[in-house]
Amino acid sequence: MREGKLLRSELIDLNGELFYVEKVGFKDWHISLHNFYLISDALCDGRKIVDQKWDYNDFCNITVCFDDHTFALLRQVECISLVRSYRAIPANEFDELARPLIQ
């Protein structure tokens, strides 16, 4: 993610499955909210979405599956966290597997 101040960036091996985790911070929640949509648009730009899942309680929580990888993006007040797989994983399965890496 190009937006925000980098707080975390690492590769995590979870039972043989590799994930990239990144977290960026912002000055306040308004800026974080605005950038959440900029980041999610940039990550999906021009790509065919195979599966996606939004959290309808707070529209700042999305999981998107493409044909070659899956990612989840979560806004946590003044921070935005990303977790990305290196293969396509269905959204529900991805959430169970990868979400604990960013919460």
C-alpha positions as a Markdown table, in Angstrom:
| # | Residue | x | y | z |
|---|---|---|---|---|
| 1 | Met | 0.0 | 0.0 | 0.0 |
| 2 | Arg | 1.4 | 3.4 | -1.0 |
| 3 | Glu | -0.9 | 5.4 | 1.4 |
| 4 | Gly | -0.2 | 5.9 | 5.1 |
| 5 | Lys | 2.8 | 5.3 | 7.3 |
| 6 | Leu | 4.1 | 1.7 | 7.2 |
| 7 | Leu | 3.7 | 0.0 | 10.6 |
| 8 | Arg | 4.2 | -3.6 | 9.6 |
| 9 | Ser | 5.3 | -5.6 | 6.6 |
| 10 | Glu | 6.1 | -9.3 | 6.8 |
| 11 | Leu | 5.7 | -12.7 | 5.2 |
| 12 | Ile | 4.0 | -15.3 | 7.3 |
| 13 | Asp | 4.1 | -19.1 | 6.7 |
| 14 | Leu | 1.0 | -20.6 | 8.2 |
| 15 | Asn | 1.1 | -24.4 | 8.0 |
| 16 | Gly | 2.8 | -24.2 | 4.6 |
| 17 | Glu | 0.6 | -21.5 | 3.2 |
| 18 | Leu | 2.4 | -18.2 | 2.6 |
| 19 | Phe | 0.7 | -14.8 | 3.4 |
| 20 | Tyr | 1.9 | -11.2 | 3.1 |
| 21 | Val | 0.7 | -8.9 | 5.9 |
| 22 | Glu | 1.0 | -5.2 | 5.8 |
| 23 | Lys | -0.3 | -2.4 | 8.1 |
| 24 | Val | -0.3 | 1.3 | 7.5 |
| 25 | Gly | -1.3 | 4.1 | 9.9 |
| 26 | Phe | -3.0 | 7.5 | 9.3 |
| 27 | Lys | -3.2 | 10.8 | 11.2 |
| 28 | Asp | -6.9 | 10.3 | 12.1 |
| 29 | Trp | -10.0 | 8.1 | 11.3 |
| 30 | His | -11.3 | 10.5 | 8.5 |
| 31 | Ile | -8.1 | 10.1 | 6.5 |
| 32 | Ser | -8.0 | 6.4 | 7.2 |
| 33 | Leu | -11.6 | 6.0 | 6.0 |
| 34 | His | -10.9 | 7.9 | 2.8 |
| 35 | Asn | -7.7 | 5.9 | 2.1 |
| 36 | Phe | -9.5 | 2.6 | 2.7 |
| 37 | Tyr | -11.5 | 3.1 | -0.5 |
| 38 | Leu | -8.6 | 4.4 | -2.5 |
| 39 | Ile | -6.6 | 1.3 | -1.5 |
| 40 | Ser | -9.4 | -1.2 | -2.2 |
| 41 | Asp | -10.0 | 0.4 | -5.6 |
| 42 | Ala | -6.3 | 0.3 | -6.5 |
| 43 | Leu | -6.0 | -3.4 | -5.5 |
| 44 | Cys | -9.0 | -4.3 | -7.6 |
| 45 | Asp | -8.4 | -2.0 | -10.5 |
| 46 | Gly | -8.9 | -3.7 | -13.9 |
| 47 | Arg | -9.0 | -7.2 | -12.4 |
| 48 | Lys | -11.8 | -9.8 | -12.7 |
| 49 | Ile | -13.2 | -10.5 | -9.2 |
| 50 | Val | -14.0 | -14.2 | -8.7 |
| 51 | Asp | -15.5 | -13.9 | -5.2 |
| 52 | Gln | -15.8 | -11.1 | -2.6 |
| 53 | Lys | -17.3 | -10.6 | 0.8 |
| 54 | Trp | -18.1 | -7.2 | 2.5 |
| 55 | Asp | -18.8 | -6.8 | 6.2 |
| 56 | Tyr | -22.1 | -5.0 | 6.2 |
| 57 | Asn | -21.8 | -3.8 | 9.8 |
| 58 | Asp | -18.8 | -1.6 | 8.8 |
| 59 | Phe | -18.2 | -1.2 | 5.1 |
| 60 | Cys | -14.5 | -1.0 | 5.8 |
| 61 | Asn | -13.8 | -4.7 | 5.8 |
| 62 | Ile | -13.6 | -6.6 | 2.5 |
| 63 | Thr | -12.2 | -9.9 | 1.2 |
| 64 | Val | -11.6 | -10.3 | -2.5 |
| 65 | Cys | -10.6 | -13.3 | -4.5 |
| 66 | Phe | -9.1 | -13.2 | -7.9 |
| 67 | Asp | -8.0 | -16.1 | -10.1 |
| 68 | Asp | -4.4 | -16.0 | -8.8 |
| 69 | His | -4.7 | -14.7 | -5.2 |
| 70 | Thr | -7.0 | -13.5 | -2.4 |
| 71 | Phe | -6.7 | -10.5 | -0.1 |
| 72 | Ala | -8.5 | -9.0 | 2.9 |
| 73 | Leu | -8.5 | -5.3 | 3.8 |
| 74 | Leu | -9.5 | -4.2 | 7.2 |
| 75 | Arg | -9.8 | -0.6 | 8.5 |
| 76 | Gln | -9.1 | -0.4 | 12.2 |
| 77 | Val | -9.9 | 3.3 | 13.1 |
| 78 | Glu | -6.6 | 5.0 | 12.2 |
| 79 | Cys | -4.9 | 1.9 | 10.6 |
| 80 | Ile | -5.5 | -0.2 | 7.6 |
| 81 | Ser | -4.4 | -3.8 | 7.5 |
| 82 | Leu | -3.9 | -6.0 | 4.4 |
| 83 | Val | -3.3 | -9.8 | 4.2 |
| 84 | Arg | -2.7 | -11.4 | 0.8 |
| 85 | Ser | -2.3 | -15.0 | -0.2 |
| 86 | Tyr | -0.2 | -16.3 | -3.1 |
| 87 | Arg | -2.9 | -18.5 | -4.5 |
| 88 | Ala | -6.7 | -18.1 | -4.9 |
| 89 | Ile | -8.6 | -19.1 | -1.8 |
| 90 | Pro | -12.4 | -18.8 | -1.5 |
| 91 | Ala | -13.4 | -15.7 | 0.6 |
| 92 | Asn | -15.0 | -17.7 | 3.4 |
| 93 | Glu | -12.1 | -20.1 | 3.7 |
| 94 | Phe | -9.6 | -17.2 | 3.5 |
| 95 | Asp | -11.3 | -15.3 | 6.3 |
| 96 | Glu | -11.0 | -18.3 | 8.6 |
| 97 | Leu | -7.4 | -18.9 | 7.7 |
| 98 | Ala | -5.9 | -15.4 | 7.3 |
| 99 | Arg | -8.0 | -12.9 | 9.2 |
| 100 | Pro | -6.4 | -13.9 | 12.6 |
| 101 | Leu | -3.1 | -12.7 | 11.1 |
| 102 | Ile | -4.3 | -9.0 | 11.0 |
| 103 | Gln | -6.6 | -8.7 | 14.1 |
